[in-house]
Amino acid sequence: MVDQGGVSPETGLFEDTALQIDDGIVANEYLETDVEGVWVAEDNARFQGRRVGRALLGNRRPIEHCPHFYSDVFDLSGNYWGDRSIGDRVVYRGEVESGRFVAWWLDTDNRVVAAFTLGIPFNEAKAVRPLIEEQAQLADDVLTDESRELAELSG
């Protein structure tokens, strides 16, 4: 597997097995593989083990996954949610040079598909996730309006 500058699922042990591998062991929305009785979790998958544990105990809720990556370096904190590759353009809330901003990626229908926050406390920044999960359609002036709290944007 090619490392693309981030964390890669550890699948080497499973290379010569019946399990399907594609950037991690492939599983359905309940974390079951195509091999009966085999579930995925932790470093060989894209999801956490507690999700598998819940499913094994009968809580078979499908996973609704919004990719998230964060990095904290000294006093600089950044969070990224979504998939910018399906975005057609980006708009900014705040000035990039200030070290405190949100970059919003939007598709052709003005739906929010990804966001990156820098210098915004996580308790505030996490408000962007529901916008991506809901594929919220918001005008540029709403997304860039710094007088509104991020939490106010989610409907």
N, C-alpha and C positions, 0 to 999 in steps of 0.2 A: 504494500500500500504506500502511496506517495503522501508524504507529510506536506500539507499545504499551509504551513506556518501556524498551525494550531494544534489542538489535541486530537489525536487519531485513536479510534477504538482499537484495542489490542485483540486481533483475530488470528494471529499466527498459529495458535494451538488447534484451530478449527479449519485450517486451509484445505486439508485432505479429507474432509468429512462431507456428509450429505447436506450440511447447512449451507444455505445461500448467503454469500457475503458480498456486500456492496457498501463500502464506507461504514462497516459494522455488520453484525449479523442481522439479516433481514427478518423482520417480525411484523405481525399484524398490529392493529390498534390496541390489542390486549396483551401484547408482548409475547405472543406465541409464535414460534418458528413454524416452518412447513414440515418439521419433523415432530411427530406426535409426542407429547409429553416433554418437549424441550422449550424452555422459556429463556428470554435474554434479560440481562441486567448488568449494570456497572461498566467496567472498562472495555467490554467487548460489544457494547450496545450504545445506543444513543440516549437511553433513559435510565433513571435511577432504580436501584433494587427495591426500594419500598413500594414502587408501583407494581412490581411483580408480586411482592408479598401480599399486597391488597387483593390482587387478582386471584392468587392462589387461595385466599381465604373467602373468596366468593364475591368480592367487589369488582365485577367485570365492567367497569366504566371504560369506554374507549379513551385513548390518549388524544388530547387536542394539543398538539405541540406547536409552540411558537419558539423558534430558535432564539437562544439568549447567550451572549458572551459578555464577560466583564473583565476589567483589568483595573487594579489599584496599584499605582506607583507613587510612593510617597503620599503627597496630599492631592494627587490627581486621580480622579475616578471616572472611568468611562464605561458605559453600558450600551450594548447593541442588541436589538431585537429584530426579528423578521428576516426577509430575504430581499436584499436590494437588487439582486439580479433581475427581478421582475418589475422593477421600477423604471419609469421612463424619464424622471427628472427628480431633482432634489431642491428643497427650499429650506431656509435656515431660520431658526428662532434664536435671536441673539447674535453677537458678533464672534466669529471663529477666533479671531485674534485675542479676544478677552479670556479665552479658556473656559468659558461657561456658555454653552449653546446646545441646541438640539438640531440635528440634521434629519429631515423627514424625506423619505423616498416615496414617491407617488406613482401610480400607474396611469394609463391614459384616461381612465374614468375618475381620476382624482381620489382614488382609494389609497389609504396609508398602507404600504406594504413593508416598510422597515423604518427604523429610527435609531439614531446614535445620539446619546447624551454624553456630554463631557462637563465635569465640574458641577454637576447637579446632584445633590444628595439622593441616595437610592430611594428613600421614602417618597420623594417627589418623582424621580425618574421612572419608577415602575408604573406610573400612570399611563405611559405610552403603550404598554403591552396590550391592554384591551382594545385600543384603537386599531392595532394590527390584527388582532384575533377577529375583530368584528369587521375588518376591512372598511373602516369608517371613511365616508366621503366627506371631506372637509375642505373648505376654501383655503387658499393660501393665506389670506389675511387672518383667518382664525388660527391657523397653525403657527403663524409667525408673531402673533400678538402676545408680547411679554407681560401685558397687564393682566392676563388671565392665568390662573393656576393650571398646571398640566392636568390635574385631576378634574377640572371643569370641562375639559374637552371631550371626555368620554360620556356618551349618552346612554 
